[in-house]
Amino acid sequence: MSEQCAEREHNIEEGLRANGFYVSTTVGMSMKPMLRNRRDRVVLVPVGEERLRRWDLPMYRREDGKYVLHRIIAVKKDHYVIRGDNTFKKEYVKDAQLIGVVSEFYRGDRHVQTDARGYRVYAALWHFIFPVRLLLFKMRRLASKIKHAIVK
């Protein structure tokens, strides 16, 4: 991990402890289309005493030390099942890995509260169409392989 990344991660945890919140611009494509790379901002708050709920957006630390912000798609007794909106692999995250949770975000000028009904409906619909998105992804990948085989 680079010094800059380590410093940023320390700042996230320090900001949550000192201020009770941390505001950051999103980095990465894994939550696209909802959150856009280096364009949108999230407000993180500490995880409370209650367990998080389905559709919440926790920031957690992977075993390799990287910080990730993805959506909870299922809550289990001893872990959460989490996946990014633009990814197809599930991750299994324990409470001890959680750093904070998004309470609101700004998509451009639009302000969204993550406990608002509109956000919850969006998250449920995005999850509901997952099988269609996965099929389209696989079809596009197959078409690309066929194209490359023909071009060679």
DSSP file (Angstrom, degrees, kcal/mol; ACC not computed):
  #  RESIDUE AA STRUCTURE BP1 BP2  ACC     N-H-->O    O-->H-N    N-H-->O    O-->H-N    TCO  KAPPA ALPHA  PHI   PSI    X-CA   Y-CA   Z-CA
    1    1 A M              0   0    0      0, 0.0    64,-0.0     0, 0.0    65,-0.0   0.000 360.0 360.0 360.0 135.0    0.0    0.0    0.0
    2    2 A S     >  -     0   0    0      1,-0.1     4,-2.5     4,-0.0     5,-0.2  -0.287 360.0-114.5 -72.4 160.9    1.4    3.4   -0.9
    3    3 A E  H  > S+     0   0    0      1,-0.2     4,-2.8     2,-0.2     5,-0.2   0.889 117.6  54.3 -61.3 -38.7    2.0    6.1    1.7
    4    4 A Q  H  > S+     0   0    0      2,-0.2     4,-2.4     1,-0.2    -1,-0.2   0.921 110.3  45.3 -63.0 -43.8   -0.7    8.3    0.2
    5    5 A C  H  > S+     0   0    0      2,-0.2     4,-2.7     1,-0.2     5,-0.2   0.924 113.4  49.6 -65.1 -44.1   -3.3    5.4    0.4
    6    6 A A  H  X S+     0   0    0     -4,-2.5     4,-2.3     1,-0.2    -2,-0.2   0.906 111.8  49.1 -61.7 -40.9   -2.3    4.6    4.0
    7    7 A E  H  X S+     0   0    0     -4,-2.8     4,-2.4     2,-0.2    -1,-0.2   0.914 111.3  49.3 -65.2 -42.4   -2.5    8.3    4.9
    8    8 A R  H  X S+     0   0    0     -4,-2.4     4,-2.0     2,-0.2    -2,-0.2   0.930 111.7  48.5 -62.5 -45.3   -6.0    8.6    3.3
    9    9 A E  H  X S+     0   0    0     -4,-2.7     4,-2.0     1,-0.2     5,-0.2   0.897 110.9  50.3 -63.7 -39.7   -7.3    5.5    5.1
   10   10 A H  H  X S+     0   0    0     -4,-2.3     4,-2.8    -5,-0.2    -1,-0.2   0.910 109.1  53.2 -62.0 -40.8   -5.9    6.8    8.4
   11   11 A N  H  X S+     0   0    0     -4,-2.4     4,-2.9     2,-0.2    -2,-0.2   0.866 106.0  53.6 -63.1 -36.6   -7.7   10.1    7.7
   12   12 A I  H  X S+     0   0    0     -4,-2.0     4,-2.3     2,-0.2    -2,-0.2   0.968 114.2  39.8 -61.7 -53.5  -11.0    8.3    7.1
   13   13 A E  H  X S+     0   0    0     -4,-2.0     4,-2.2     1,-0.2    -2,-0.2   0.899 117.7  49.0 -65.2 -40.3  -10.9    6.5   10.4
   14   14 A E  H  X S+     0   0    0     -4,-2.8     4,-3.2    -5,-0.2     5,-0.3   0.914 110.9  50.7 -64.9 -43.1   -9.5    9.6   12.2
   15   15 A G  H  X>S+     0   0    0     -4,-2.9     4,-2.6    -5,-0.2     6,-0.9   0.895 110.3  49.2 -61.8 -41.3  -12.2   11.8   10.7
   16   16 A L  H  X5S+     0   0    0     -4,-2.3     4,-1.2    -5,-0.2    -1,-0.2   0.920 115.9  43.3 -63.5 -43.8  -14.9    9.4   11.8
   17   17 A R  H  <5S+     0   0    0     -4,-2.2    -2,-0.2    -5,-0.2    -1,-0.2   0.938 122.0  37.2 -66.8 -46.9  -13.5    9.3   15.3
   18   18 A A  H  <5S+     0   0    0     -4,-3.2    -2,-0.2    -5,-0.2    -3,-0.2   0.888 133.5  19.9 -76.4 -40.0  -12.9   13.0   15.7
   19   19 A N  H  <5S-     0   0    0     -4,-2.6    -3,-0.2    -5,-0.3    -2,-0.2   0.620  93.2-121.4-108.8 -16.6  -15.9   14.5   13.8
   20   20 A G  S  <<S+     0   0    0     -4,-1.2     2,-0.3    -5,-0.7    -4,-0.2   0.534  89.8  49.4  82.5   4.9  -18.5   11.7   13.7
   21   21 A F        -     0   0    0     -6,-0.9     2,-0.3    24,-0.2    -2,-0.3  -0.972  62.4-153.9-162.4 165.1  -18.5   11.8    9.9
   22   22 A Y  E     -A   44   0A   0     22,-2.0    22,-3.4    -2,-0.3     2,-0.4  -0.959   8.7-155.0-148.4 129.8  -16.1   11.8    6.9
   23   23 A V  E     +A   43   0A   0     -2,-0.3     2,-0.3    20,-0.2    20,-0.2  -0.903  23.7 164.3-108.2 133.1  -16.8   13.3    3.5
   24   24 A S  E     -A   42   0A   0     18,-2.2    18,-2.9    -2,-0.4     2,-0.3  -0.995  39.1-116.3-147.3 150.0  -15.0   12.0    0.4
   25   25 A T  E     -A   41   0A   0     -2,-0.3    16,-0.3    16,-0.2     2,-0.1  -0.687  46.1-109.5 -79.3 138.9  -15.1   11.9   -3.3
   26   26 A T        -     0   0    0     14,-3.0    12,-2.4    -2,-0.3     2,-0.4  -0.399  30.6-162.4 -71.7 148.1  -15.7    8.4   -4.7
   27   27 A V        +     0   0    0     10,-0.2     2,-0.2    11,-0.1     3,-0.1  -0.991  48.5  30.7-133.1 123.5  -12.9    6.7   -6.5
   28   28 A G  S    S-     0   0    0     -2,-0.4     3,-0.2     1,-0.1    10,-0.1  -0.446  72.8-102.6 118.5 169.4  -13.4    3.7   -8.7
   29   29 A M  S >  S+     0   0    0     -2,-0.2     3,-1.5     1,-0.1    -1,-0.1   0.397  85.9  99.0-108.7  -0.9  -16.0    2.2  -11.0
   30   30 A S  T 3  S+     0   0    0      1,-0.3    56,-3.3    -3,-0.1    57,-0.3   0.683  87.3  43.8 -70.6 -17.3  -17.5   -0.6   -8.8
   31   31 A M  T >> S+     0   0    0     54,-0.2     4,-2.2     4,-0.2     3,-0.8   0.234  92.4 158.8-109.3  13.3  -20.6    1.4   -7.7
   32   32 A K  T <4  +     0   0    0     -3,-1.5     4,-0.1     1,-0.3    -3,-0.0  -0.555  52.3  30.5 -70.3 138.6  -21.3    2.8  -11.2
   33   33 A P  T 34 S+     0   0    0      0, 0.0    -1,-0.3     0, 0.0     3,-0.1  -0.989 126.8  43.2 -92.6  -8.6  -23.9    3.9  -12.3
   34   34 A M  T <4 S+     0   0    0     -3,-0.8     2,-0.5     1,-0.2    -2,-0.2   0.952 124.0  31.0 -66.5 -48.6  -25.1    5.2   -8.9
   35   35 A L  S  < S-     0   0    0     -4,-2.2     2,-0.3    -6,-0.1    -4,-0.2  -0.948  81.7-147.1-114.0 127.6  -21.7    6.7   -7.9
   36   36 A R    >>  -     0   0    0     -2,-0.5     3,-1.8    -3,-0.1     4,-1.5  -0.735  29.0 -94.7-100.2 141.2  -19.4    8.0  -10.5
   37   37 A N  T 34 S-     0   0    0     -2,-0.3   -10,-0.2     1,-0.3    -1,-0.1  -0.287 100.7 -16.0 -56.9 120.9  -15.6    7.8  -10.4
   38   38 A R  T 34 S+     0   0    0    -12,-2.4    -1,-0.3     2,-0.1   -11,-0.1   0.668 125.1  81.2  59.2  21.7  -14.1   11.1   -8.9
   39   39 A R  T <4 S+     0   0    0     -3,-1.8    69,-0.4   -13,-0.1     2,-0.3   0.635  79.1  58.4-123.2 -28.8  -17.3   13.0   -9.5
   40   40 A D     <  -     0   0    0     -4,-1.5   -14,-3.0   -14,-0.1     2,-0.4  -0.698  66.1-140.9-110.1 159.0  -19.6   12.2   -6.6
   41   41 A R  E     -AB  25 106A   0     65,-2.0    65,-3.0   -16,-0.3     2,-0.3  -0.916   9.3-160.3-121.0 145.1  -19.3   12.6   -2.8
   42   42 A V  E     -AB  24 105A   0    -18,-2.9   -18,-2.2    -2,-0.4     2,-0.6  -0.915  11.9-142.8-120.8 150.2  -20.3   10.4    0.0
   43   43 A V  E     -AB  23 104A   0     61,-2.7    60,-2.8    -2,-0.3    61,-1.0  -0.959  21.0-161.7-111.9 114.0  -20.8   11.2    3.7
   44   44 A L  E     -AB  22 102A   0    -22,-3.4   -22,-2.0    -2,-0.6    58,-0.2  -0.744   7.9-174.9 -95.1 142.2  -19.6    8.3    6.0
   45   45 A V  E     - B   0 101A   0     56,-2.5    56,-2.6    -2,-0.3   -24,-0.2  -0.919  36.7 -87.6-127.5 158.1  -20.7    8.0    9.6
   46   46 A P        -     0   0    0      0, 0.0     2,-0.4     0, 0.0    54,-0.2  -0.272  47.3-103.0 -61.8 151.5  -19.6    5.5   12.2
   47   47 A V        -     0   0    0     52,-0.4     4,-0.1     1,-0.1     5,-0.0  -0.631  43.2-141.9 -73.7 130.1  -21.4    2.2   12.3
   48   48 A G        -     0   0    0     -2,-0.4    -1,-0.1     2,-0.2     4,-0.1   0.059  30.5 -84.7 -80.9-165.6  -23.7    2.2   15.3
   49   49 A E  S    S+     0   0    0      2,-0.1     2,-0.1     0, 0.0    -1,-0.1   0.829 106.1  79.3 -72.8 -33.6  -24.6   -0.5   17.8
   50   50 A E  S    S-     0   0    0      1,-0.1    -2,-0.2     3,-0.0     3,-0.1  -0.451  91.9-104.7 -76.5 149.4  -27.4   -1.9   15.5
   51   51 A R        -     0   0    0     -2,-0.1    -1,-0.1     1,-0.1    -2,-0.1  -0.354  42.5-100.3 -67.6 153.5  -26.4   -4.2   12.7
   52   52 A L        -     0   0    0     -4,-0.1     2,-0.2     1,-0.1    -1,-0.1  -0.265  37.9-126.5 -71.2 164.1  -26.6   -2.7    9.2
   53   53 A R    >   -     0   0    0      1,-0.1     3,-2.0    -3,-0.1    19,-0.2  -0.673  32.4 -77.1-111.4 163.9  -29.5   -3.4    6.9
   54   54 A R  T 3  S+     0   0    0      1,-0.2    19,-0.2    -2,-0.2    -1,-0.1  -0.342 118.4  24.9 -55.7 138.7  -29.9   -4.6    3.4
   55   55 A W  T 3  S+     0   0    0     17,-2.8    -1,-0.2     1,-0.3    18,-0.1   0.218  89.1 134.0  83.7  -8.6  -29.1   -1.9    0.8
   56   56 A D    <   -     0   0    0     -3,-2.0    16,-2.6    15,-0.1    -1,-0.3  -0.294  55.0-132.5 -63.8 158.3  -26.9    0.0    3.2
   57   57 A L        -     0   0    0     45,-0.5    45,-2.7    14,-0.2    14,-0.2  -0.791  29.9-177.6-116.5  85.3  -23.5    1.2    1.8
   58   58 A P  E     -C  101   0A   0      0, 0.0    12,-1.3     0, 0.0     2,-0.5  -0.524  23.4-138.8 -83.2 150.7  -20.7    0.2    4.2
   59   59 A M  E     +CD 100  69A   0     41,-2.9    40,-3.3    10,-0.2    41,-1.4  -0.934  36.4 171.7 -98.4 131.4  -17.1    1.1    3.8
   60   60 A Y  E     -CD  98  68A   0      8,-2.5     8,-2.6    -2,-0.5     2,-0.6  -0.910  33.5-116.0-138.7 164.5  -15.1   -1.9    4.9
   61   61 A R  E     - D   0  67A   0     36,-2.2     6,-0.2    -2,-0.3     5,-0.1  -0.902  26.3-143.3-106.5 124.2  -11.5   -3.2    4.9
   62   62 A R    >   -     0   0    0      4,-3.0     3,-2.0    -2,-0.6    31,-0.0  -0.281  33.6-100.3 -73.5 168.4  -10.6   -6.2    2.9
   63   63 A E  T 3  S+     0   0    0      1,-0.3    -1,-0.1     2,-0.1    -2,-0.0   0.787 124.3  59.7 -61.7 -27.1   -8.1   -8.7    4.1
   64   64 A D  T 3  S-     0   0    0      2,-0.1    -1,-0.3     1,-0.1    -2,-0.0   0.437 121.4-108.1 -81.7   2.3   -5.5   -7.2    1.8
   65   65 A G  S <  S+     0   0    0     -3,-2.0     2,-0.1     1,-0.3    -2,-0.1   0.303  74.0 137.0  92.8  -8.9   -6.0   -3.8    3.7
   66   66 A K        -     0   0    0     -5,-0.1    -4,-3.0     1,-0.1     2,-0.4  -0.457  51.9-128.4 -74.5 143.6   -7.9   -2.1    0.9
   67   67 A Y  E     -D   61   0A   0     -6,-0.2     2,-0.3    -2,-0.1    -6,-0.2  -0.752  29.7-175.2 -90.6 138.0  -10.9    0.0    1.7
   68   68 A V  E     -D   60   0A   0     -8,-2.6    -8,-2.5    -2,-0.4     2,-0.5  -0.981  20.2-155.9-136.8 145.0  -14.1   -0.7   -0.3
   69   69 A L  E     +D   59   0A   0     -2,-0.3     2,-0.2   -10,-0.2   -10,-0.2  -0.944  36.0 143.0-122.7 106.9  -17.5    0.8   -0.5
   70   70 A H        -     0   0    0    -12,-1.3     2,-0.3    -2,-0.5    14,-0.2  -0.806  47.7 -92.5-135.7 176.6  -20.2   -1.6   -1.8
   71   71 A R  E     -F   83   0B   0     12,-1.7    12,-2.4    -2,-0.2     2,-0.5  -0.738  29.6-122.8 -99.4 139.5  -23.9   -2.4   -1.1
   72   72 A I  E     +F   82   0B   0    -16,-2.6   -17,-2.8    -2,-0.3    10,-0.3  -0.670  29.5 174.7 -76.3 124.5  -25.2   -5.0    1.4
   73   73 A I  E     +     0   0B   0      8,-3.2     2,-0.3    -2,-0.5     9,-0.2   0.570  68.2  15.2-107.1 -13.6  -27.4   -7.4   -0.5
   74   74 A A  E     -F   81   0B   0      7,-1.5     7,-3.0   -21,-0.1     2,-0.5  -0.960  62.4-144.6-158.1 143.4  -28.0   -9.8    2.4
   75   75 A V  E     -F   80   0B   0     -2,-0.3     2,-0.2     5,-0.2     5,-0.2  -0.948  24.0-176.7-110.6 121.5  -27.6   -9.7    6.2
   76   76 A K        -     0   0    0      3,-2.6     3,-0.1    -2,-0.5    -2,-0.0  -0.625  40.9 -98.7-110.4 171.5  -26.6  -13.0    7.8
   77   77 A K  S    S+     0   0    0      1,-0.2     3,-0.1    -2,-0.2    -1,-0.1   0.899 118.7  15.3 -58.6 -44.2  -26.2  -13.9   11.5
   78   78 A D  S    S+     0   0    0      1,-0.1    17,-0.3    16,-0.0     2,-0.3   0.316 130.5  15.9-118.2   8.5  -22.4  -13.5   11.5
   79   79 A H        -     0   0    0     15,-0.2    -3,-2.6    -3,-0.1     2,-0.4  -0.977  65.9-113.2-164.3 174.5  -21.6  -11.6    8.3
   80   80 A Y  E     -FG  75  93B   0     13,-2.8    13,-2.5    -2,-0.3     2,-0.6  -0.922  19.7-136.0-117.0 146.0  -22.9   -9.5    5.4
   81   81 A V  E     -FG  74  92B   0     -7,-3.0    -8,-3.2    -2,-0.4    -7,-1.5  -0.922  35.4-178.5 -99.8 123.6  -23.1  -10.4    1.8
   82   82 A I  E     +FG  72  91B   0      9,-2.9     9,-2.7    -2,-0.6     2,-0.3  -0.932  14.2 171.4-130.5 143.8  -21.9   -7.4   -0.2
   83   83 A R  E     -F   71   0B   0    -12,-2.4   -12,-1.7    -2,-0.4     2,-0.1  -0.988  31.1-118.3-150.4 143.7  -21.5   -6.6   -3.9
   84   84 A G    >   -     0   0    0      5,-0.4     3,-1.4    -2,-0.3   -53,-0.2  -0.465  28.4-119.9 -74.2 153.4  -20.7   -3.5   -5.9
   85   85 A D  T 3  S+     0   0    0      1,-0.3   -54,-0.2   -55,-0.1    -1,-0.1   0.788 114.9  40.3 -64.9 -27.3  -23.3   -2.2   -8.4
   86   86 A N  T 3  S+     0   0    0    -56,-3.3     2,-0.3   -53,-0.0    -1,-0.3   0.012 107.5  77.6-112.3  25.8  -20.9   -2.7  -11.3
   87   87 A T    <   -     0   0    0     -3,-1.4    -4,-0.0   -57,-0.3     3,-0.0  -0.833  59.3-154.6-128.2 168.4  -19.4   -6.0  -10.1
   88   88 A F        +     0   0    0     -2,-0.3     2,-0.4     2,-0.1    -1,-0.1   0.412  65.5  91.9-123.8  -2.2  -20.6   -9.6  -10.2
   89   89 A K        -     0   0    0     -5,-0.0    -5,-0.4     1,-0.0     2,-0.2  -0.820  66.1-137.3-101.1 133.1  -18.7  -11.2   -7.3
   90   90 A K        -     0   0    0     -2,-0.4     2,-0.3    -7,-0.1    -7,-0.2  -0.561  14.8-156.2 -81.4 150.2  -20.1  -11.4   -3.8
   91   91 A E  E     -G   82   0B   0     -9,-2.7    -9,-2.9    -2,-0.2     2,-0.6  -0.949   9.5-140.4-124.4 151.1  -18.0  -10.6   -0.8
   92   92 A Y  E     -G   81   0B   0     -2,-0.3     2,-0.4   -11,-0.2   -11,-0.2  -0.947  25.5-174.5-115.5 114.1  -18.6  -11.8    2.7
   93   93 A V  E     -G   80   0B   0    -13,-2.5   -13,-2.8    -2,-0.6     2,-0.2  -0.909  13.2-147.4-120.0 132.2  -17.8   -9.2    5.3
   94   94 A K    >   -     0   0    0     -2,-0.4     3,-1.7   -15,-0.2     4,-0.5  -0.571  31.3-108.8 -92.3 159.6  -17.8   -9.4    9.1
   95   95 A D  G >  S+     0   0    0    -17,-0.3     3,-1.4     1,-0.3    -1,-0.1   0.843 116.4  63.1 -54.4 -36.9  -18.7   -6.6   11.5
   96   96 A A  G 3  S+     0   0    0      1,-0.3    -1,-0.3   -36,-0.0   -35,-0.0   0.719  98.1  56.8 -64.8 -20.4  -15.1   -6.2   12.5
   97   97 A Q  G <  S+     0   0    0     -3,-1.7   -36,-2.2   -37,-0.1    -1,-0.3   0.637  82.9 107.6 -84.0 -14.6  -14.2   -5.2    9.0
   98   98 A L  E <   + C   0  60A   0     -3,-1.4   -38,-0.3    -4,-0.5     3,-0.1  -0.430  37.4 173.8 -72.4 135.8  -16.7   -2.3    8.9
   99   99 A I  E     -     0   0A   0    -40,-3.3   -52,-0.4     1,-0.5     2,-0.3   0.772  62.9 -38.6-104.4 -44.4  -15.2    1.2    9.0
  100  100 A G  E     - C   0  59A   0    -41,-1.4   -41,-2.9   -54,-0.2    -1,-0.5  -0.939  52.8-117.3-168.0-178.7  -18.3    3.3    8.4
  101  101 A V  E     -BC  45  58A   0    -56,-2.6   -56,-2.5   -43,-0.3     2,-0.4  -0.996  29.1-109.4-139.8 142.8  -21.5    3.5    6.5
  102  102 A V  E     +B   44   0A   0    -45,-2.7   -45,-0.5    -2,-0.4   -58,-0.2  -0.567  30.4 177.2 -72.8 125.5  -22.8    6.0    3.9
  103  103 A S  E     -     0   0A   0    -60,-2.8    11,-1.9     1,-0.4    12,-0.4   0.689  69.7 -10.2 -97.9 -24.9  -25.6    8.1    5.4
  104  104 A E  E     -BE  43 113A   0    -61,-1.0   -61,-2.7     9,-0.3    -1,-0.4  -0.974  62.1-159.5-163.6 161.7  -26.0   10.3    2.3
  105  105 A F  E     -BE  42 112A   0      7,-2.5     7,-2.9    -2,-0.3     2,-0.5  -0.980  16.0-132.2-148.0 162.3  -24.3   11.1   -1.0
  106  106 A Y  E     -BE  41 111A   0    -65,-3.0   -65,-2.0    -2,-0.3     2,-1.0  -0.965  11.3-168.0-118.7 114.8  -24.2   13.8   -3.6
  107  107 A R  E >  S- E   0 110A   0      3,-2.5     3,-1.9    -2,-0.5     2,-0.4  -0.839  73.9 -55.2-101.0  95.7  -24.5   12.7   -7.2
  108  108 A G  T 3  S-     0   0    0     -2,-1.0   -67,-0.1   -69,-0.4     0, 0.0  -0.599 122.1 -20.4  65.0-125.0  -23.5   15.9   -8.8
  109  109 A D  T 3  S+     0   0    0     -2,-0.4     2,-0.4    -3,-0.1    -1,-0.3   0.523 116.7 103.6 -89.3  -7.0  -25.9   18.5   -7.4
  110  110 A R  E <   -E  107   0A   0     -3,-1.9    -3,-2.5     2,-0.0     2,-0.5  -0.647  60.2-151.4 -83.9 127.7  -28.4   15.9   -6.3
  111  111 A H  E     -E  106   0A   0     -2,-0.4     2,-0.4    -5,-0.2    -5,-0.2  -0.849  14.2-173.2-100.0 129.7  -28.5   15.1   -2.6
  112  112 A V  E     -E  105   0A   0     -7,-2.9    -7,-2.5    -2,-0.5     2,-0.4  -0.987  15.5-151.2-128.8 126.4  -29.6   11.5   -1.6
  113  113 A Q  E >   -E  104   0A   0     -2,-0.4     3,-1.5    -9,-0.2     6,-0.4  -0.816  14.8-142.4 -90.3 132.6  -30.3   10.2    1.9
  114  114 A T  T 3  S+     0   0    0    -11,-1.9   -10,-0.1    -2,-0.4    -1,-0.1   0.596 100.5  55.2 -76.3  -8.3  -29.6    6.4    2.0
  115  115 A D  T 3  S+     0   0    0    -12,-0.4    -1,-0.3     4,-0.1     2,-0.2   0.384  85.5 111.4 -98.2   4.0  -32.6    5.9    4.4
  116  116 A A  S <> S-     0   0    0     -3,-1.5     4,-2.1     1,-0.1     5,-0.2  -0.471  76.7-123.6 -76.8 148.0  -35.0    7.6    2.0
  117  117 A R  H  > S+     0   0    0      1,-0.2     4,-2.6     2,-0.2     5,-0.2   0.884 109.0  57.0 -57.4 -42.4  -37.6    5.5    0.2
  118  118 A G  H  > S+     0   0    0      1,-0.2     4,-2.3     2,-0.2    -1,-0.2   0.908 108.4  46.0 -59.0 -44.0  -36.4    6.5   -3.2
  119  119 A Y  H  > S+     0   0    0     -6,-0.4     4,-2.7     2,-0.2    -1,-0.2   0.931 112.4  50.7 -63.9 -44.9  -32.9    5.3   -2.6
  120  120 A R  H  X S+     0   0    0     -4,-2.1     4,-2.2     1,-0.2    -2,-0.2   0.880 110.8  48.7 -62.8 -38.9  -34.1    2.0   -1.1
  121  121 A V  H  X S+     0   0    0     -4,-2.6     4,-2.6     2,-0.2    -1,-0.2   0.927 111.3  50.5 -65.6 -44.8  -36.4    1.3   -4.1
  122  122 A Y  H  X S+     0   0    0     -4,-2.3     4,-2.8    -5,-0.2     5,-0.2   0.941 111.2  48.2 -56.3 -49.4  -33.5    2.1   -6.5
  123  123 A A  H  X S+     0   0    0     -4,-2.7     4,-2.0     1,-0.2    -1,-0.2   0.901 112.4  48.5 -61.4 -42.1  -31.2   -0.3   -4.6
  124  124 A A  H  X S+     0   0    0     -4,-2.2     4,-2.5     2,-0.2    -1,-0.2   0.915 113.3  47.1 -65.0 -43.2  -33.9   -3.1   -4.6
  125  125 A L  H  X S+     0   0    0     -4,-2.6     4,-2.1     2,-0.2    -2,-0.2   0.914 110.4  52.0 -65.0 -42.7  -34.6   -2.7   -8.3
  126  126 A W  H  < S+     0   0    0     -4,-2.8    -1,-0.2     1,-0.2    -2,-0.2   0.897 113.8  44.5 -61.5 -39.5  -30.9   -2.7   -9.2
  127  127 A H  H >< S+     0   0    0     -4,-2.0     3,-1.5    -5,-0.2    -1,-0.2   0.893 109.3  56.8 -69.3 -40.4  -30.5   -5.9   -7.2
  128  128 A F  H 3< S+     0   0    0     -4,-2.5    -2,-0.2     1,-0.3     4,-0.2   0.860 107.5  47.5 -60.8 -37.4  -33.6   -7.4   -8.8
  129  129 A I  T >X S+     0   0    0     -4,-2.1     4,-2.3     1,-0.2     3,-0.5   0.364  80.2 108.4 -87.7   7.7  -32.3   -6.9  -12.3
  130  130 A F  H <> S+     0   0    0     -3,-1.5     4,-2.8     1,-0.2     5,-0.2   0.894  73.6  54.4 -52.0 -46.9  -28.9   -8.4  -11.4
  131  131 A P  H 3> S+     0   0    0      0, 0.0     4,-2.2     0, 0.0    -1,-0.2   0.886 110.2  47.4 -58.4 -36.9  -29.5  -11.7  -13.4
  132  132 A V  H <> S+     0   0    0     -3,-0.5     4,-2.5     2,-0.2    -2,-0.2   0.920 112.3  49.1 -68.0 -43.5  -30.3   -9.7  -16.5
  133  133 A R  H  X S+     0   0    0     -4,-2.3     4,-2.3     1,-0.2    -1,-0.2   0.905 111.5  49.8 -62.2 -41.3  -27.2   -7.5  -16.1
  134  134 A L  H  X S+     0   0    0     -4,-2.8     4,-2.4    -5,-0.2    -1,-0.2   0.919 110.7  49.4 -64.0 -43.8  -25.0  -10.6  -15.6
  135  135 A L  H  X S+     0   0    0     -4,-2.2     4,-2.5    -5,-0.2    -2,-0.2   0.929 111.6  48.6 -61.5 -45.8  -26.4  -12.2  -18.7
  136  136 A L  H  X S+     0   0    0     -4,-2.5     4,-2.4     1,-0.2    -1,-0.2   0.893 110.4  51.9 -61.7 -40.2  -25.8   -9.1  -20.8
  137  137 A F  H  X S+     0   0    0     -4,-2.3     4,-2.3     2,-0.2    -1,-0.2   0.932 111.6  46.1 -61.0 -46.6  -22.2   -8.9  -19.4
  138  138 A K  H  X S+     0   0    0     -4,-2.4     4,-2.4     1,-0.2    -2,-0.2   0.882 112.4  50.6 -66.4 -38.1  -21.5  -12.5  -20.4
  139  139 A M  H  X S+     0   0    0     -4,-2.5     4,-2.6     2,-0.2    -1,-0.2   0.909 111.0  48.7 -64.9 -41.8  -23.0  -12.0  -23.8
  140  140 A R  H  X S+     0   0    0     -4,-2.4     4,-2.0     2,-0.2    -2,-0.2   0.899 111.9  49.1 -65.2 -40.6  -20.9   -8.9  -24.4
  141  141 A R  H  X S+     0   0    0     -4,-2.3     4,-2.1     2,-0.2    -2,-0.2   0.907 112.0  48.6 -65.6 -41.7  -17.8  -10.7  -23.3
  142  142 A L  H  X S+     0   0    0     -4,-2.4     4,-2.5     2,-0.2    -2,-0.2   0.922 110.4  51.1 -63.3 -44.2  -18.6  -13.7  -25.6
  143  143 A A  H  X S+     0   0    0     -4,-2.6     4,-2.5     1,-0.2    -1,-0.2   0.886 109.2  51.6 -60.4 -38.8  -19.2  -11.3  -28.5
  144  144 A S  H  X S+     0   0    0     -4,-2.0     4,-2.4     2,-0.2    -1,-0.2   0.904 109.8  48.8 -65.2 -41.6  -15.9   -9.6  -27.9
  145  145 A K  H  X S+     0   0    0     -4,-2.1     4,-2.1     2,-0.2    -2,-0.2   0.911 112.0  48.7 -64.3 -42.2  -14.1  -13.0  -27.9
  146  146 A I  H  X S+     0   0    0     -4,-2.5     4,-2.2     2,-0.2    -2,-0.2   0.924 111.1  50.4 -63.2 -44.6  -15.8  -14.0  -31.1
  147  147 A K  H  X S+     0   0    0     -4,-2.5     4,-2.4     1,-0.2    -2,-0.2   0.921 111.4  47.9 -59.1 -45.8  -14.8  -10.7  -32.7
  148  148 A H  H  X S+     0   0    0     -4,-2.4     4,-1.6     1,-0.2    -1,-0.2   0.856 110.7  51.8 -65.9 -34.5  -11.2  -11.0  -31.7
  149  149 A A  H  < S+     0   0    0     -4,-2.1    -1,-0.2     2,-0.2    -2,-0.2   0.879 112.6  45.6 -68.1 -37.5  -11.1  -14.6  -33.0
  150  150 A I  H  < S+     0   0    0     -4,-2.2    -2,-0.2     1,-0.2    -1,-0.2   0.891 111.1  52.0 -71.8 -40.3  -12.5  -13.5  -36.4
  151  151 A V  H  <        0   0    0     -4,-2.4    -2,-0.2     1,-0.3    -1,-0.2   0.832 360.0 360.0 -67.1 -32.8  -10.1  -10.5  -36.6
  152  152 A K     <        0   0    0     -4,-1.6    -1,-0.3    -5,-0.2    -2,-0.2   0.509 360.0 360.0 -65.8 360.0   -7.0  -12.7  -36.0
